[in-house]
Amino acid sequence: MKQLILIFLTVSVTFLSCDSPECNNTNPIFSKYAPSSPEYKKELIAQLRNADLHELSYWFVQYVEDSGEEYLQFSIQGEGICAMGLVKVETWSDKVANIKRVKGRSYEGAKFKGLSFALEERGDEIELIYKDFDRMID
């Protein structure tokens, strides 16, 4: 049920966010699973490993709280990639503190330039961990 709600919110917010360009997903894994699922994350990591990360665009979708963890959800777009990425925030630096304070409201559709994250693998669990970004275009 939780995954169904997350999928509904993701789709709803994506359609409401008008600042990011439209991208069409052609990956069946991204269509079948929720962004929080291990299957989705594994496929996203595989796609990111094969992509030029500097050529990807990151558009803020929403702030997500799940099982006591906090995430920033991004629409990730680039050559052959049209996916949602949940980026776990462990340390809320000054750059992102206001996003947390307002739970993402008013940031929907903002483009993040130079978004950087680390990959953390613990057994079967894979997480993108927020590190920094160069600038945000709101």
PAKE-558907 format. One record per residue (C-alpha): x, y, z; residue in one letter. Coordinates in steps of 0.02 Angstrom, whole numbers, padded with zeros to 5 digits, always signed. Each point is the difference from the previous one (the first is absolute). Layout:
N
XYZA...
***
This chain:
138
+00000+00000+00000M+00142+00119+00045K+00079-00028-00172Q-00166+00033-00086L-00018+00165+00092I+00179+00047-00044L-00029-00040-00184I-00160+00105+00000F+00088+00147+00082L+00148-00014-00118T-00111+00000-00154V-00109+00141+00066S+00145+00112+00046V+00089-00037-00162T-00150+00058-00101F-00022+00154+00109L+00182+00049-00014S+00001+00101-00159C+00177+00069+00002D+00089-00160-00048S-00003-00058-00180P-00104-00151-00042E+00093-00163-00012C-00069-00167-00053N+00053-00153+00096N+00034-00152-00108T+00073-00109+00138N-00123-00136+00057P+00080-00011+00173I-00036+00184+00031F-00180-00025-00057S-00031-00155+00106K+00079+00045+00168Y-00007+00146+00121A+00156+00109+00017P+00022-00062+00178S+00005-00184-00050S+00164-00097-00007P-00034-00048-00182E-00021+00182-00053Y+00152+00058+00096K+00109-00140-00071K-00051+00045-00178E+00023+00187+00031L+00177-00031+00066I+00040-00107-00153A-00062+00140-00114Q+00096+00134+00096L+00161-00102-00008R-00015-00003-00191N-00043+00185-00016A+00103+00158-00005D-00060+00072+00166L+00048+00176-00055H-00123-00012-00144E-00149-00046+00108L-00130+00124+00061S-00076-00010+00174Y-00170+00078+00033W-00068+00005+00177F-00164-00092+00019V-00034-00013+00187Q+00061-00024+00177Y-00034-00177+00061V-00001-00074+00175E+00000-00190+00006D+00035-00113+00149S+00085+00139+00095G+00115+00045-00145E-00007+00161-00102E+00022+00012-00187Y-00002+00125-00140L-00084-00073-00153Q+00064+00055-00170F-00052-00029-00178S+00162-00055-00081I+00009+00033-00186Q+00132-00026-00131G+00051-00103-00149E-00100-00159+00021G-00052+00035+00180I-00169+00059+00061C-00018-00054+00180A-00040+00053+00177M+00140-00006+00126G-00017+00003+00187L+00153+00083+00074V+00018-00029+00186K+00052+00151+00102V+00100-00044+00154E+00071+00174+00035T-00107+00153-00035W+00125+00133-00051S-00051+00182-00013D-00030-00025-00187K-00143-00121+00028V-00058+00043+00176A-00144+00107-00062N-00063-00141-00111I-00015-00107+00156K-00080+00142+00099R-00139+00024-00128V-00010-00186-00044K+00044+00040-00181G-00147+00116-00030R+00039+00138-00125S+00156-00089-00063Y-00093-00116-00121E+00074+00012-00173G+00164+00080+00054A+00150-00057-00101K+00153-00054+00098F+00165+00030-00089K+00150-00102+00051G-00097-00116+00115L+00120-00122+00080S-00039-00156+00098F+00087-00155+00061A-00054-00179-00024L-00023-00101+00159E-00029-00187-00008E-00046-00102+00153R-00039-00177-00051G-00147+00010-00121D-00041+00180+00049E+00065+00138-00114I-00013+00185+00040E+00051+00160-00087L+00069+00113+00137I-00007+00189-00025Y+00168+00088+00005K-00019+00173-00079D-00055+00101-00151F+00073+00150-00089D-00157+00104-00021R-00188-00009-00008M-00103+00084-00135I-00174+00028+00068D
***
